Structure formats: structure tokens, C-alpha cells
């Protein structure tokens, strides 16, 4: 029996070592390939597409909600999970503390900030609510919101206002803004001496409009207003530098455009403002700032037991983006989104999203009557293999794993489906 048990232990350990080696080998092979291959032409992007496991009869085009992860990330999460399941002792799991810090450091480098300003939380919703509940506000204070914010950066403020007597003011932006200045002005005009917080969304998930966040932040900071930005539709899509963006806090999810593991999110808080925000949850590890190892924004990720495998894989997701190049990711995403919007416009289909890429990103929404929106959405998937959404109209969000053929198919399909009535 002892010999059989020892053999099983050896096989389990060998299996874990083999998978770990395979993941490391894949990263060593894929990263240089993605980084060194010339980016001109579709051959390069076909190679990127092959890193993802989905089949061409079930094409994801809803990055605003959920993206597939490349095999290299999915395999790493699976391998690390098997490692924990094989030995869930404190001794074995201790190594994940260093892996968490590696993920944090790489995310910070990607976003142009310091590791102490980054908390790896569970998703954008949690990060938004940390800011909502964590800022010290009093009755009568004013909070200005964009009316296109996600509910966790919009309705959540109504809930807090009802509890504590805050004043919430929503700002609507023009459907077809003339220029950046017009967008800045509608927010600046809403500020009052009692305005303490401005909560924005970098790119709207319901219209696809991209706000000039840096310029709006500058206008708000002139009045001492804290600015929080929901970056769910920009992290992993746009080449974001948070220092240049100049917001006080920023939230995002790894499972969207970042093509990372599920149930990991990002909360950035600018160093000078960390002390102004209280954590939502106090669990072992926060240490109320007494423990020296709890530094900066880490206090916002004291959340109890976490998915250590997913947190470790964030570093690999950064490596994947870095191998392609954040600027090249953004350029490809804009290229596909422009192809999609131009195709819709030429087909006579009404765009909700600005055609101008300086006022939009990867979220593309077209006008489809409410009466047949669900029918078009369902048939687009069932008959043409394109998975979109009905948010704001018919929403399609292409990303680096999509090909020009996917986009052209989507245009043909929507045109045919709407022609049926």
C-alpha cells in the first residue's frame, strides 16, 4: 500500500511539473513570436487568433462583457489550480504571495504607475463600490455622474445618497459631440462649490462614446474634485497610462479586453489619495495599516480567500499584451471597430457609436428597434455564429482575437437579418 501511495504521489508531482513546464515553454515560445513577427498583413493576426480556443462557428464579439482567454492563460490557471488541489497547505500556498506581487508589479508597469497604487480585487463592480463607499462624504455633498455609467458607478451612488443625504447630479452628453471641448464643458458646467466627486466611464458600454478623461480630470482638479474613472472598456483595449490620464482612481476587470483570468479586477488609487479612501472589507491581511507589509492600495484587496491561481495568471496576461504591444493592440482594435462601423454605415444601418475613432474605441452599437432586437441578436448567433449583445441597441465589440472575416460576416449577417424585418 505504501509503495502504491508513493507511486501515486510521484505521478501527481510529475504531472504538475510537466504542466508547469509546458506553460513556461509555451510562454517562452509565444511571447517572442508575437513580439518579433512583422505586424503588417493578416498573417500576424491569424497567428494571434490561433492562441484562442474558440471555433469559427462560435465567434465572440462582445468584449465589453466577457472575452476568452488565450490558451497560455487558461492553461496556467488550470495548472496552478491543480497545484493547490494537490497540496492546499499553507506551506505550498506560500509561494503565491510572491506571484501576487509579480502580477501587481507587472500591471503597475503596464499602466505607468507604482505597485503600491494597485489593488487586485475581484472585478470592476467591486472596485467601483470601494470608491463609492470609501470616500468620506457628508450630507449635502454633491456627486456628479455621467448618465452612461455602469450601474455600479451610477445607481450605487443613488443608494449611498439615500443613506447619507448626498446630492447626485447626472450629466448627459451629446449623441454627436462636436469636439473634445464640448464634452469637457458639459461636465465642468455641472460642478458647484459642493461637488466633491466626479464619477466617469472612460468608454461607454451602452453607446461606445469615449470621453476625454484627461481634460475632464484637469477641469475637476482645478476645483479640488476627486475623479473616479470606470475603465472596464479601456484596460486591455486602449494603451492606457494612468499617470497621463490623471484620474484619482480607476477600476477595471481582467475578464474583458485584458483577456485575463476570471474574477480578478483592478483598482488603482493615486498615491496622494489612498489615505482618503476606506476599504469596504476588512479581513485578515489588512492589519489597519499597522503591519508594515500592508502598503498603499493593498488595503483594498483584503477580501478573504481568493483564487490564487487566477491572481498569479494576471502576470501572464500582462506578458501576452506586452508581447503584442499595447499600442499594436489598440491599433488593431480600432481597425476592426472602424471596419465594423463603416460596414454598418455603408449598409444604411444607424450607428449609435461615433464613427470617429478619437471619440470611440472598441464598443460598437447600432440602432435596432426594440421590437426585433432580441430576434436579431439570437439569430446572429444561431445562424451566423456571431455572439454580441443587446446593450444600447445591437452591440458588437471586436478584439485582437477576431479577424476581418469575422467582422465582415457580422456586417453581412446584421444587414440580412434586418432586411427580413
C-alpha positions in Angstrom: 0.0 0.0 0.0 2.8 2.4 0.9 4.5 1.7 -2.4 1.2 2.3 -4.3 0.7 5.6 -2.4 4.2 6.7 -3.1 3.8 5.9 -6.8 0.6 7.9 -7.0 2.3 10.9 -5.2 5.1 10.7 -7.7 2.8 10.7 -10.7 0.8 13.6 -9.3 4.0 15.6 -8.7 5.3 14.6 -12.1 2.1 15.6 -13.8 2.1 19.1 -12.1 5.8 19.6 -13.0 5.0 18.6 -16.7 2.1 21.0 -16.9 4.1 23.8 -15.3 7.0 23.1 -17.7 4.6 23.2 -20.6 3.1 26.5 -19.6 6.6 28.0 -19.2 7.6 26.6 -22.5 4.5 28.0 -24.2 5.2 31.5 -22.8 8.8 31.3 -23.9 7.7 30.3 -27.4 4.7 32.5 -27.9 6.0 35.8 -26.5 9.0 36.2 -28.8 6.9 35.0 -31.7 4.2 37.6 -31.1 6.7 40.4 -30.4 9.1 39.7 -33.4 6.7 38.8 -36.2 6.0 41.8 -38.6 2.6 43.2 -37.9 1.7 44.0 -41.5 -1.0 41.9 -43.1 -3.5 39.4 -41.7 -1.0 36.5 -41.2 0.2 38.1 -37.9 -3.4 38.5 -36.6 -4.3 35.0 -37.7 -1.4 33.8 -35.5 -2.8 35.8 -32.6 -6.3 34.4 -33.3 -4.9 30.8 -33.1 -3.8 31.5 -29.5 -7.5 31.3 -28.5 -9.5 28.1 -28.4 -12.9 29.2 -29.7 -14.2 27.8 -33.0 -15.2 29.9 -36.0 -18.8 28.8 -35.7 -19.0 30.4 -32.2 -17.2 33.7 -32.6 -17.1 36.0 -29.5 -17.7 39.7 -30.4 -18.8 41.0 -27.0 -15.5 42.0 -25.4 -17.4 44.7 -23.4 -18.9 41.8 -21.3 -16.5 38.8 -21.5 -13.5 37.8 -23.5 -12.0 34.4 -24.0 -8.5 34.0 -22.5 -5.7 32.7 -24.7 -4.7 29.1 -24.1 -1.5 30.2 -22.3 -3.5 31.9 -19.6 -6.2 29.3 -19.3 -3.6 26.5 -19.1 -1.7 28.4 -16.3 -4.9 28.9 -14.3 -5.7 25.2 -14.6 -2.1 24.1 -13.7 -2.0 26.4 -10.6 -5.4 25.2 -9.5 -4.3 21.6 -9.8 -1.2 22.5 -7.7 -3.4 23.9 -4.9 -5.8 21.0 -5.1 -2.9 18.6 -4.8 -1.5 20.4 -1.8 -3.6 23.1 -0.2 -1.2 23.5 2.8 -0.1 26.9 4.0 3.4 25.8 3.1 2.6 25.1 -0.5 0.4 28.2 -1.0 3.0 30.5 0.5 4.6 30.8 -3.0 1.5 32.6 -4.3 2.3 35.7 -2.2 5.3 36.3 -4.4 3.3 35.6 -7.6 0.6 38.1 -6.5 3.3 40.7 -6.1 4.7 39.8 -9.5 1.2 40.3 -11.0 0.8 43.6 -9.2 4.2 44.9 -10.4 3.6 44.0 -14.0 0.1 45.6 -14.0 1.6 48.8 -12.5 4.3 48.9 -15.1 1.8 48.4 -17.9 -0.3 51.3 -16.6 2.6 53.6 -15.8 2.1 53.8 -12.0 3.7 52.2 -8.9 2.9 48.8 -7.4 1.7 50.4 -4.2 -1.1 52.2 -6.1 -2.5 49.0 -7.4 -5.0 46.6 -5.7 -6.0 43.4 -7.5 -9.7 43.0 -6.4 -12.4 40.8 -7.9 -13.9 42.9 -10.7 -14.9 46.5 -11.8 -18.1 46.4 -9.7 -16.2 45.8 -6.5 -13.6 48.4 -7.3 -16.4 51.0 -8.1 -18.1 50.3 -4.9 -14.9 50.6 -2.9 -14.6 54.1 -4.1 -18.3 54.8 -3.6 -18.4 53.6 0.0 -14.8 54.5 0.9 -14.7 58.3 0.4 -15.6 60.4 3.4 -18.6 62.4 2.3 -21.3 64.2 4.3 -24.9 65.2 3.9 -25.3 67.9 1.2 -22.1 67.0 -0.7 -22.6 66.8 -4.4 -21.6 63.9 -6.7 -21.6 64.4 -10.5 -22.1 61.3 -12.6 -22.1 60.6 -16.4 -25.6 59.2 -17.1 -24.0 56.4 -19.2 -22.1 55.0 -16.2 -22.5 51.3 -15.4 -25.0 50.8 -12.5 -22.1 50.1 -10.1 -20.8 53.6 -10.8 -24.2 55.1 -11.1 -27.1 53.5 -9.2 -24.7 52.7 -6.4 -24.3 56.4 -5.8 -28.1 56.7 -5.5 -28.1 54.1 -2.8 -25.4 55.9 -0.9 -27.2 59.2 -1.4 -30.4 57.8 0.1 -28.5 56.6 3.2 -26.4 59.7 3.8 -28.2 62.7 2.2 -25.8 63.2 -0.7 -26.9 65.1 -3.8 -26.4 63.2 -7.1 -26.4 65.0 -10.4 -26.3 63.2 -13.7 -24.8 64.7 -16.8 -25.9 63.8 -20.3 -23.5 64.2 -23.3 -24.5 65.0 -26.9 -25.0 61.9 -29.1 -22.8 63.5 -31.7 -20.3 65.7 -29.9 -18.7 68.5 -32.0 -15.4 68.2 -30.3 -13.5 67.4 -27.1 -14.2 70.9 -25.7 -17.9 70.3 -25.8 -17.6 67.1 -23.8 -15.4 68.8 -21.2 -17.8 71.7 -20.9 -20.9 69.7 -20.1 -19.2 68.2 -17.0 -17.5 71.5 -16.0 -20.8 73.3 -16.1 -22.3 70.7 -13.6 -19.6 71.5 -10.9 -20.7 73.5 -7.9 -18.9 74.6 -4.7 -20.4 71.5 -3.1 -19.1 69.0 -5.7 -16.8 66.5 -4.1 -16.7 63.6 -6.5 -16.9 63.1 -10.3 -17.5 59.5 -11.4 -17.0 58.8 -15.1 -16.6 55.9 -17.5 -13.7 56.0 -19.9 -15.7 54.3 -22.8 -19.4 53.8 -22.5 -20.7 50.3 -22.7 -24.1 51.5 -24.0 -23.1 53.9 -26.7 -19.4 53.4 -27.3 -18.6 57.1 -26.7 -15.1 57.7 -25.4 -14.7 60.6 -23.0 -11.7 63.0 -23.0 -10.9 61.9 -19.5 -7.6 63.7 -19.1 -9.1 67.1 -20.0 -12.1 66.5 -17.7 -9.8 65.5 -14.8 -7.9 68.7 -15.3 -11.1 70.7 -15.1 -12.3 68.8 -12.0 -8.9 69.0 -10.2 -8.9 72.8 -10.5 -11.9 72.7 -8.1 -10.4 70.0 -5.8 -12.8 67.3 -7.0 -12.0 63.6 -6.7 -12.3 61.9 -10.1 -13.0 58.2 -10.3 -12.9 56.5 -13.8 -14.5 53.2 -14.7 -12.1 51.7 -17.1 -13.9 48.4 -17.8 -13.9 49.2 -21.6 -10.4 50.6 -21.8 -8.0 48.3 -19.8 -6.6 45.9 -22.4 -8.2 47.8 -25.3 -6.6 51.2 -25.2 -2.9 51.9 -24.5 -3.7 53.4 -21.1 -1.2 55.3 -19.0 -2.9 56.2 -15.7 -0.3 58.9 -14.8 -1.2 60.6 -18.1 -4.9 60.1 -17.6 -4.6 62.0 -14.3 -7.5 60.5 -12.5 -7.6 59.8 -8.8 -8.8 56.2 -9.1 -9.5 53.8 -11.9 -11.3 50.4 -12.0 -11.3 47.6 -14.5 -11.9 43.8 -14.9 -9.3 41.3 -16.2 -12.0 39.2 -17.9 -12.9 41.8 -20.5 -10.5 43.4 -23.0 -7.5 42.4 -21.0 -8.3 38.7 -21.9 -7.2 37.7 -18.5 -8.5 35.2 -15.9 -12.0 35.4 -14.5 -12.8 37.0 -11.1 -9.8 39.4 -10.9 -10.2 43.1 -11.1 -8.1 46.2 -10.8 -8.4 49.2 -8.5 -5.8 52.0 -8.9 -5.8 54.8 -6.4 -3.3 57.6 -6.8 -0.8 57.6 -4.0 -1.8 61.0 -2.6 -5.4 59.9 -2.3 -5.1 56.4 -0.8 -5.5 57.6 2.7 -8.7 59.3 1.7 -10.4 56.0 0.8 -11.5 53.4 3.4 -11.7 49.8 2.4 -15.1 48.1 2.1 -14.0 44.8 3.6 -11.6 44.3 6.5 -10.3 40.7 6.5 -7.1 39.1 7.7 -4.3 40.8 5.9 -5.4 44.5 6.1 -3.9 45.0 9.5 -5.3 48.6 9.8 -2.0 49.8 8.4 -0.1 48.6 11.4 1.6 45.7 9.7 4.4 47.1 7.6 3.8 44.7 4.7 0.4 46.2 4.1 1.3 49.1 1.9 -0.7 51.5 -0.1 -3.6 50.2 -2.2 -3.2 46.7 -0.9 -5.6 47.5 1.9 -8.4 47.4 -0.7 -7.8 43.7 -1.5 -8.3 42.3 2.0 -11.2 40.1 0.8 -10.8 36.8 2.4 -9.9 33.6 0.5 -9.0 34.4 -3.1 -8.4 32.5 -6.3 -4.6 32.3 -6.1 -4.3 30.7 -9.5 -6.1 33.5 -11.2 -4.2 36.2 -9.4 -0.9 34.6 -10.5 -2.1 34.4 -14.1 -2.5 38.2 -14.3 1.2 38.4 -14.8 1.0 36.1 -17.8 -1.9 38.3 -19.2 0.4 41.3 -19.0 3.2 39.3 -20.7 0.7 38.4 -23.5 -0.3 42.0 -24.1 3.4 43.1 -23.9 4.4 40.6 -26.5 1.9 42.0 -29.0 2.5 45.6 -27.7 -0.3 47.7 -26.1 -0.1 50.3 -29.0 -0.5 47.5 -31.5 -3.4 46.0 -29.6 -5.1 49.4 -29.6 -4.4 50.0 -33.3 -5.8 46.6 -34.3 -8.9 47.0 -32.1 -9.6 50.4 -33.7 -9.0 49.0 -37.2 -11.6 46.2 -36.6 -14.1 48.6 -34.9 -13.7 51.1 -37.8 -14.2 48.3 -40.3 -17.4 47.2 -38.5 -18.8 50.7 -38.2 -18.0 51.7 -41.8 -19.7 48.5 -43.0 -22.8 49.3 -41.0 -22.9 52.8 -42.2 -22.4 51.8 -45.9 -25.3 49.3 -45.4 -27.5 52.1 -44.2 -27.7 50.9 -40.6 -27.8 53.7 -38.0 -24.8 54.0 -35.7 -25.1 54.9 -32.0 -21.3 54.9 -31.7 -19.3 57.8 -33.2 -17.6 56.8 -36.4 -14.6 59.0 -35.4 -12.1 56.7 -33.5 -10.9 59.7 -31.4 -14.4 59.7 -29.8 -14.8 55.9 -29.6 -12.9 52.7 -29.0 -13.9 49.0 -29.4 -17.5 49.2 -28.3 -19.8 49.4 -31.4 -23.5 49.9 -31.1 -26.1 50.2 -33.9 -29.7 51.1 -33.8 -32.1 48.2 -33.9 -35.7 48.6 -33.0 -36.6 47.2 -29.6 -39.3 45.1 -31.1 -37.0 42.8 -33.0 -33.7 43.4 -31.2 -33.7 40.1 -29.3 -34.6 38.3 -32.5 -31.7 39.8 -34.5 -29.3 39.1 -31.6 -30.3 35.5 -31.2 -30.3 34.7 -35.0 -27.0 36.4 -35.4 -25.6 33.8 -33.0 -27.7 30.8 -34.1 -27.4 31.3 -37.9 -24.1 33.2 -38.3 -22.1 32.2 -35.2 -21.5 35.8 -34.0 -22.0 36.4 -30.3 -23.0 40.0 -29.5 -25.2 41.8 -27.0 -28.4 43.9 -26.9 -26.9 46.6 -24.7 -27.9 50.1 -26.1 -29.0 48.6 -29.4 -27.2 45.8 -31.1 -23.7 45.8 -29.6 -20.6 44.2 -31.2 -17.1 44.6 -29.8 -14.3 43.1 -31.9 -10.9 42.5 -30.3 -7.5 41.1 -31.3 -8.8 37.5 -31.5 -11.3 38.5 -34.2 -10.4 38.5 -37.9 -11.5 40.7 -40.7 -13.6 37.8 -41.9 -15.5 37.7 -38.6 -16.2 41.4 -38.9 -17.3 41.2 -42.5 -19.5 38.3 -41.6 -21.2 40.2 -38.8 -22.0 43.1 -41.2 -23.5 40.8 -43.8 -25.5 39.0 -41.2 -27.0 42.0 -39.5 -27.8 43.6 -42.8 -29.6 40.3 -43.9 -31.4 39.9 -40.6 -32.7 43.5 -40.6 -33.8 43.2 -44.2 -36.1 40.3 -43.2 -37.9 42.7 -40.9 
